[in-house]
Amino acid sequence: MTLPRSLQSRVALSVGFVLAVLWIAAASTTAFLVRRELDEVFDSALRETAERILPLAVADIIDREEEGITQRLSPIRAHDEFFTYVVRDDMGRVLVESHAADSGVFPPWDGPGFQETATHRLYSDEALQGTVRITVAEPLAHRRSVAREVQFALGLPLLILLPLALVAIAVAVRNSLKALRHFRQRIQSRGVRDLSPLPTDDLPSEISPVAATLNDLLDRLREAFEAERSFAANAAHELRTPLAGAIAQAQRLQSETADDSARARAADIETTLKRLTRLSERLMQLARAEGGRMTTDMPQDLCPIARLVIDDIRRAGHADRIALSLPDAPVLSLLDPDAFGIICRNLVENALRHGTADGKVEVTLTAGGRLVVANDGVALPPDLLDRLTHRFERAASTAKGSGLGLAIVAAIAERAGGTLTFASPRPGMDAGFQAAVSLPLYSG
């Protein structure tokens, strides 16, 4: 038999099984003791019946005028006679017998005292120096019937109370495990990057060590992730100055050399260094997205931030490719302005980089806090859409990029309580790509 996986069911079944076994054992022991007491009571009744009837029978026999006559006593009214008796003389002749007496039940005289046959329990006694003898018989079936009734009376509560006891045990176990269920719910409701310690004050002493071990594990994981993020952020920060210096040297080399081949190599070096600079910026953004605070204490209007980011991208040479649509009313959110700026910049730059060369990039911020960025291009397969938020995952295009932009957006959205969704082709169209971020709004 396989036990259920639920701890509540296991405890309830185990306690119920133990309770049933103990009840059966107690009922059996009680029935055995009651049977012994009943045997003593019935034996006492047999003996007293013989001792009461024998003097009456002797008086009746002495007053008879004729000897050896059998007298069968007639009942006053019909009834079940559990005790039957015969009175015999020393020669075995029956002098008196009860109305339901069966001569085949009574064995030959074997002296006074108790005697038992296959069907009856008997008691015999004598008077007048053994000339008058009485034997009283009781069917053993009567005793067995009484014993069965006692056993049934002891077992009946088991059939009624055991289901009720199992329900009561299940309710008690469920209430006892309420703290454990709340602990499980707290774990399930956490985000994938929430590694703060779990409260353990309301847990039973049996579960507290498990929770303490889990908190220790969370502490070690948090320290490991913090070390990883710190390394990435510090490395990216430290690379900015030498990369800027190297870019300046490459640009100076281009302006000072007259050799076209050397100028071309210097231009390639400048391009590579700029790519490393963008990668370091993305690494710093990713480190902040995974470890920094994503909300502020005061709500901010997202519209001016979106306009500022788009204007900055337009000045970089994409003025005619970006169409921005903002609502008339402010869009208030507790999302950190820098975090929203990173989301907006990464989505727009990703759309510019991977869309068609002259295609428009439509940027829309709705009053409901939904930032939608869409571009033209070939529709992407669903399996690729599912992988776009993975680090260093890029769409199947020849455009240059780090493969971190969408991973950064997904990390910020998740930390802020928002969602990032993709659609390709664009809704209502046969091609294109759309990224939408639902941001948490300030409710007041």
C-alpha positions as CSV (number, residue, x, y, z in Angstrom):
1,M,0.0,0.0,0.0
2,T,1.4,3.4,-1.1
3,L,0.9,6.2,1.4
4,P,-0.5,9.5,0.0
5,R,2.0,12.3,-0.7
6,S,0.1,14.7,1.5
7,L,1.5,15.0,5.0
8,Q,-2.0,15.9,6.2
9,S,-3.5,12.7,4.7
10,R,-0.6,10.6,6.1
11,V,-1.0,11.9,9.6
12,A,-4.8,11.6,9.5
13,L,-4.7,8.0,8.2
14,S,-2.0,7.0,10.6
15,V,-3.8,8.4,13.6
16,G,-7.1,7.0,12.4
17,F,-5.6,3.5,11.9
18,V,-4.0,3.6,15.4
19,L,-7.2,4.7,16.9
20,A,-9.2,1.9,15.2
21,V,-6.7,-0.7,16.3
22,L,-6.7,0.5,19.9
23,W,-10.5,0.7,19.9
24,I,-10.8,-2.9,18.5
25,A,-8.3,-4.1,21.0
26,A,-10.1,-2.4,23.9
27,A,-13.5,-3.7,22.7
28,S,-12.1,-7.2,22.4
29,T,-10.6,-7.1,25.9
30,T,-13.8,-5.6,27.3
31,A,-15.9,-8.3,25.6
32,F,-13.7,-11.0,26.9
33,L,-13.9,-9.7,30.5
34,V,-17.7,-9.2,30.2
35,R,-18.0,-12.8,28.9
36,R,-16.2,-14.0,32.0
37,E,-18.5,-12.0,34.2
38,L,-21.6,-13.1,32.4
39,D,-20.5,-16.7,32.8
40,E,-20.2,-16.2,36.5
41,V,-23.6,-14.5,36.7
42,F,-25.3,-17.2,34.7
43,D,-23.6,-19.9,36.8
44,S,-24.8,-18.2,39.9
45,A,-28.3,-18.0,38.4
46,L,-28.2,-21.8,37.6
47,R,-27.1,-22.6,41.1
48,E,-29.7,-20.4,42.8
49,T,-32.4,-21.7,40.6
50,A,-31.6,-25.2,41.6
51,E,-31.4,-24.3,45.3
52,R,-34.8,-22.6,45.2
53,I,-36.6,-25.3,43.2
54,L,-35.2,-28.3,45.1
55,P,-36.9,-27.6,48.5
56,L,-40.2,-27.0,46.7
57,A,-39.9,-30.2,44.7
58,V,-39.0,-32.2,47.9
59,A,-42.1,-30.9,49.7
60,D,-44.3,-31.8,46.7
61,I,-42.8,-35.3,46.4
62,I,-43.1,-36.1,50.1
63,D,-46.8,-35.1,50.0
64,R,-47.6,-37.5,47.1
65,E,-49.6,-40.6,47.7
66,E,-48.0,-42.5,44.8
67,E,-44.4,-42.8,44.1
68,G,-42.5,-42.7,40.7
69,I,-45.1,-40.4,39.0
70,T,-43.7,-37.8,36.6
71,Q,-45.2,-34.4,37.0
72,R,-44.7,-31.8,34.2
73,L,-45.4,-28.3,35.4
74,S,-47.5,-26.2,33.0
75,P,-46.6,-22.6,32.4
76,I,-48.9,-19.8,33.6
77,R,-48.4,-18.0,30.3
78,A,-46.3,-18.6,27.2
79,H,-42.7,-17.4,27.4
80,D,-39.1,-18.3,26.4
81,E,-37.7,-20.6,29.0
82,F,-33.9,-20.4,29.1
83,F,-33.6,-22.5,32.2
84,T,-35.1,-26.0,32.2
85,Y,-34.9,-28.5,35.0
86,V,-35.7,-32.1,35.9
87,V,-36.0,-33.6,39.4
88,R,-35.1,-37.3,39.6
89,D,-34.9,-39.9,42.3
90,D,-31.8,-42.1,43.0
91,M,-33.0,-44.6,40.4
92,G,-33.1,-42.0,37.6
93,R,-36.9,-41.7,37.4
94,V,-38.1,-38.3,36.6
95,L,-40.3,-36.9,39.3
96,V,-40.8,-33.3,38.3
97,E,-39.8,-31.4,35.1
98,S,-40.3,-28.0,33.6
99,H,-42.7,-27.7,30.8
100,A,-40.0,-27.1,28.2
101,A,-37.6,-29.7,29.5
102,D,-36.0,-32.1,27.0
103,S,-34.9,-35.4,28.5
104,G,-32.2,-35.8,25.9
105,V,-30.5,-32.7,27.2
106,F,-29.9,-34.0,30.7
107,P,-27.1,-36.5,31.0
108,P,-27.1,-39.3,33.7
109,W,-26.4,-38.2,37.2
110,D,-22.7,-37.5,37.8
111,G,-22.8,-35.9,41.2
112,P,-23.6,-32.4,42.3
113,G,-21.9,-29.3,40.7
114,F,-21.4,-27.8,37.3
115,Q,-21.3,-29.8,34.1
116,E,-21.1,-28.8,30.5
117,T,-22.2,-30.6,27.3
118,A,-21.8,-29.6,23.7
119,T,-25.0,-27.6,23.9
120,H,-25.8,-26.8,27.5
121,R,-24.4,-25.7,30.8
122,L,-25.8,-27.7,33.8
123,Y,-25.9,-27.5,37.6
124,S,-26.9,-30.4,39.7
125,D,-27.8,-30.7,43.4
126,E,-29.4,-33.3,45.8
127,A,-31.4,-33.6,48.9
128,L,-32.7,-36.3,51.3
129,Q,-29.4,-38.1,51.3
130,G,-29.3,-38.2,47.5
131,T,-32.7,-39.6,47.0
132,V,-34.0,-36.5,45.3
133,R,-31.8,-34.9,42.7
134,I,-32.2,-31.8,40.5
135,T,-30.4,-30.7,37.4
136,V,-30.9,-27.3,35.9
137,A,-29.8,-26.7,32.2
138,E,-29.1,-23.5,30.3
139,P,-28.4,-23.5,26.5
140,L,-24.9,-22.3,25.6
141,A,-26.5,-20.6,22.6
142,H,-28.2,-18.2,25.0
143,R,-24.9,-17.3,26.5
144,R,-23.3,-16.9,23.0
145,S,-26.2,-14.7,21.9
146,V,-25.8,-12.4,25.0
147,A,-22.0,-12.3,24.3
148,R,-22.6,-11.3,20.7
149,E,-25.0,-8.6,21.7
150,V,-22.4,-7.2,24.1
151,Q,-19.7,-7.3,21.4
152,F,-22.0,-5.6,18.9
153,A,-22.8,-2.9,21.5
154,L,-19.1,-2.3,22.0
155,G,-18.3,-2.4,18.3
156,L,-21.2,-0.3,17.1
157,P,-19.7,3.0,18.4
158,L,-16.5,2.1,16.3
159,L,-18.6,2.1,13.1
160,I,-20.2,5.4,14.0
161,L,-17.4,7.3,15.8
162,L,-14.5,6.2,13.6
163,P,-15.6,8.2,10.5
164,L,-16.3,11.1,12.8
165,A,-13.0,10.7,14.5
166,L,-11.2,10.6,11.1
167,V,-13.0,13.9,10.1
168,A,-12.1,15.5,13.4
169,I,-8.4,14.3,13.0
170,A,-8.3,15.6,9.5
171,V,-9.6,19.0,10.6
172,A,-7.2,19.1,13.6
173,V,-4.2,18.2,11.4
174,R,-5.3,20.8,8.7
175,N,-5.5,23.5,11.4
176,S,-2.1,22.4,12.8
177,L,-0.5,22.6,9.4
178,K,-2.0,26.0,8.6
179,A,1.3,27.7,9.4
180,L,3.1,25.4,7.0
181,R,0.7,26.1,4.2
182,H,1.2,29.9,4.7
183,F,5.0,29.3,4.6
184,R,4.6,27.5,1.3
185,Q,2.4,30.2,-0.1
186,R,4.9,32.8,0.9
187,I,7.6,30.9,-1.0
188,Q,5.4,30.4,-4.1
189,S,4.3,34.1,-4.2
190,R,7.9,35.3,-4.4
191,G,9.6,36.5,-7.5
192,V,12.5,34.6,-8.9
193,R,14.9,37.3,-7.8
194,D,13.6,37.9,-4.3
195,L,16.1,36.2,-2.0
196,S,15.2,38.0,1.3
197,P,14.9,35.8,4.4
198,L,11.5,34.2,5.0
199,P,9.7,34.9,8.3
200,T,9.7,31.8,10.5
201,D,8.1,33.0,13.8
202,D,4.8,31.2,13.3
203,L,6.3,27.8,12.2
204,P,6.1,24.7,14.4
205,S,9.4,23.6,16.0
206,E,9.6,20.6,13.7
207,I,9.6,22.8,10.6
208,S,11.7,25.7,11.9
209,P,15.0,24.0,11.2
210,V,14.0,23.4,7.6
211,A,13.0,27.1,7.2
212,A,16.3,28.2,8.9
213,T,18.3,26.0,6.4
214,L,16.3,27.5,3.5
215,N,17.1,31.0,4.7
216,D,20.8,30.1,5.0
217,L,20.6,28.9,1.4
218,L,18.9,32.1,0.3
219,D,21.6,34.1,2.1
220,R,24.3,32.2,0.3
221,L,22.6,32.6,-3.1
222,R,22.0,36.3,-2.5
223,E,25.7,36.8,-1.6
224,A,26.7,34.9,-4.8
225,F,24.3,36.9,-7.0
226,E,25.4,40.2,-5.3
227,A,29.1,39.3,-6.0
228,E,28.2,38.5,-9.6
229,R,26.3,41.7,-10.1
230,S,28.9,43.8,-8.3
231,F,31.7,42.3,-10.5
232,A,29.7,43.0,-13.7
233,A,28.9,46.6,-12.6
234,N,32.4,47.3,-11.4
235,A,34.1,45.8,-14.4
236,A,31.8,47.7,-16.8
237,H,32.4,50.9,-14.9
238,E,36.1,50.5,-14.8
239,L,36.2,49.8,-18.5
240,R,34.5,53.1,-19.5
241,T,37.5,55.3,-18.9
242,P,40.1,53.2,-20.7
243,L,37.6,52.6,-23.5
244,A,37.0,56.3,-23.9
245,G,40.7,56.9,-24.0
246,A,41.3,54.2,-26.6
247,I,38.5,55.6,-28.7
248,A,40.1,59.1,-28.5
249,Q,43.5,57.6,-29.5
250,A,41.9,55.8,-32.5
251,Q,40.2,58.9,-33.6
252,R,43.4,60.9,-33.3
253,L,45.2,58.3,-35.3
254,Q,42.7,58.6,-38.1
255,S,43.1,62.4,-38.2
256,E,46.9,62.4,-38.1
257,T,47.8,59.5,-40.5
258,A,47.9,59.9,-44.2
259,D,48.0,56.2,-44.8
260,D,44.6,55.1,-46.0
261,S,45.2,51.6,-44.8
262,A,46.2,52.7,-41.3
263,R,43.1,55.1,-41.2
264,A,40.8,52.2,-42.1
265,R,42.3,50.0,-39.4
266,A,42.0,52.8,-36.9
267,A,38.3,53.2,-37.9
268,D,37.7,49.5,-37.3
269,I,39.4,49.8,-33.9
270,E,37.1,52.7,-33.1
271,T,34.0,50.7,-34.1
272,T,35.1,47.8,-32.0
273,L,35.8,50.0,-29.0
274,K,32.4,51.7,-29.3
275,R,30.8,48.3,-29.4
276,L,32.6,47.4,-26.2
277,T,31.5,50.7,-24.7
278,R,27.8,49.9,-25.5
279,L,28.3,46.4,-24.1
280,S,29.7,47.7,-20.8
281,E,26.8,50.1,-20.6
282,R,24.4,47.2,-21.1
283,L,26.2,45.2,-18.4
284,M,25.8,48.1,-16.0
285,Q,22.1,48.4,-16.8
286,L,21.6,44.6,-16.3
287,A,23.4,44.7,-13.0
288,R,21.2,47.5,-11.9
289,A,18.1,45.8,-13.2
290,E,18.8,42.7,-11.2
291,G,20.0,44.3,-8.0
292,G,18.9,47.9,-7.8
293,R,15.7,49.4,-6.5
294,M,13.1,49.8,-9.2
295,T,10.6,52.0,-7.4
296,T,10.6,55.5,-5.8
297,D,8.6,57.0,-3.0
298,M,7.0,59.7,-5.1
299,P,5.1,59.1,-8.3
300,Q,6.6,60.3,-11.6
301,D,5.0,61.2,-14.9
302,L,6.4,58.9,-17.5
303,C,5.5,61.1,-20.5
304,P,8.3,63.6,-20.2
305,I,10.8,60.8,-19.6
306,A,9.7,59.0,-22.8
307,R,9.9,62.3,-24.8
308,L,13.4,63.0,-23.4
309,V,14.6,59.5,-24.4
310,I,13.1,59.6,-27.9
311,D,14.6,63.1,-28.5
312,D,18.0,61.9,-27.5
313,I,17.8,58.9,-29.9
314,R,16.5,61.2,-32.7
315,R,19.5,63.5,-32.3
316,A,21.7,60.4,-32.8
317,G,20.6,60.3,-36.4
318,H,17.1,58.6,-36.4
319,A,14.9,61.7,-36.3
320,D,12.7,60.7,-39.3
321,R,12.2,57.0,-38.2
322,I,10.6,57.3,-34.8
323,A,6.9,58.2,-34.3
324,L,6.0,58.9,-30.7
325,S,2.5,58.9,-29.3
326,L,1.8,60.1,-25.8
327,P,-1.5,60.5,-23.9
328,D,-2.8,64.0,-23.0
329,A,-3.1,63.1,-19.3
330,P,0.0,62.4,-17.1
331,V,0.9,58.7,-16.6
332,L,1.9,58.5,-13.0
333,S,4.0,55.6,-11.8
334,L,6.3,54.7,-8.9
335,L,8.7,53.2,-11.3
336,D,12.2,54.7,-11.1
337,P,12.6,57.3,-13.9
338,D,16.0,55.9,-14.8
339,A,14.6,52.4,-15.0
340,F,11.8,53.6,-17.3
341,G,14.4,55.4,-19.4
342,I,16.4,52.2,-19.7
343,I,13.3,50.3,-20.8
344,C,12.3,52.9,-23.4
345,R,15.8,53.3,-24.8
346,N,16.5,49.6,-25.1
347,L,13.2,48.8,-26.8
348,V,13.5,51.7,-29.3
349,E,17.2,51.0,-30.1
350,N,16.3,47.3,-30.5
351,A,13.5,48.2,-32.9
352,L,15.7,50.5,-34.9
353,R,18.5,48.0,-35.1
354,H,16.4,45.0,-36.1
355,G,13.7,46.6,-38.2
356,T,13.9,47.4,-41.9
357,A,16.4,50.1,-42.9
358,D,13.9,52.8,-43.7
359,G,11.0,51.4,-41.7
360,K,9.2,53.5,-39.0
361,V,9.4,52.7,-35.3
362,E,6.1,53.4,-33.6
363,V,6.4,54.2,-29.8
364,T,3.2,54.5,-27.9
365,L,2.6,55.1,-24.2
366,T,-1.0,54.6,-23.2
367,A,-2.9,56.2,-20.3
368,G,-3.0,52.7,-18.8
369,G,0.8,52.6,-18.4
370,R,1.5,50.3,-21.4
371,L,4.6,51.1,-23.5
372,V,4.3,49.6,-27.0
373,V,7.3,49.7,-29.5
374,A,6.7,48.3,-32.9
375,N,8.7,48.1,-36.1
376,D,8.5,46.6,-39.6
377,G,10.3,43.5,-40.7
378,V,10.1,39.8,-41.2
379,A,7.9,38.0,-38.7
380,L,9.8,35.9,-36.1
381,P,8.9,32.3,-35.3
382,P,7.2,31.6,-32.0
383,D,10.1,29.5,-30.6
384,L,12.5,32.5,-31.1
385,L,10.1,34.9,-29.4
386,D,10.2,32.7,-26.3
387,R,14.0,33.0,-26.2
388,L,14.4,36.7,-26.8
389,T,14.7,37.6,-23.1
390,H,17.6,35.3,-22.6
391,R,21.0,36.9,-22.2
392,F,23.0,37.3,-25.5
393,E,20.0,35.9,-27.5
394,R,19.6,37.8,-30.8
395,A,17.0,37.5,-33.6
396,A,18.1,36.0,-36.8
397,S,19.5,39.3,-38.4
398,T,22.8,40.7,-39.4
399,A,22.3,43.9,-37.2
400,K,25.0,44.5,-34.6
401,G,24.0,44.2,-31.0
402,S,24.9,42.8,-27.6
403,G,21.9,40.6,-27.1
404,L,21.2,42.1,-23.7
405,G,18.6,44.8,-24.4
406,L,15.5,42.7,-24.1
407,A,16.9,40.7,-21.1
408,I,17.4,44.1,-19.3
409,V,13.9,45.2,-20.1
410,A,12.4,41.9,-18.9
411,A,14.5,42.1,-15.6
412,I,13.3,45.6,-14.9
413,A,9.7,44.8,-15.7
414,E,9.7,41.8,-13.5
415,R,11.3,43.6,-10.6
416,A,8.8,46.4,-10.9
417,G,5.8,44.2,-11.0
418,G,5.1,44.6,-14.8
419,T,5.1,42.3,-17.7
420,L,6.9,42.1,-21.1
421,T,5.2,40.5,-24.1
422,F,6.1,40.1,-27.7
423,A,4.0,39.7,-30.8
424,S,5.2,38.9,-34.3
425,P,3.7,39.6,-36.7
426,R,2.3,42.8,-35.3
427,P,-1.4,42.6,-34.4
428,G,-3.6,43.2,-37.5
429,M,-0.6,42.9,-39.9
430,D,1.3,40.2,-41.8
431,A,4.8,41.1,-40.6
432,G,6.7,43.2,-38.1
433,F,7.5,42.9,-34.4
434,Q,5.9,44.5,-31.3
435,A,7.2,44.6,-27.8
436,A,4.8,45.8,-25.0
437,V,5.6,46.5,-21.4
438,S,2.8,46.9,-18.9
439,L,4.0,49.2,-16.1
440,P,2.6,49.5,-12.6
441,L,0.6,52.8,-12.2
442,Y,0.3,55.0,-9.1
443,S,-3.2,54.4,-7.6
444,G,-3.1,57.3,-5.2
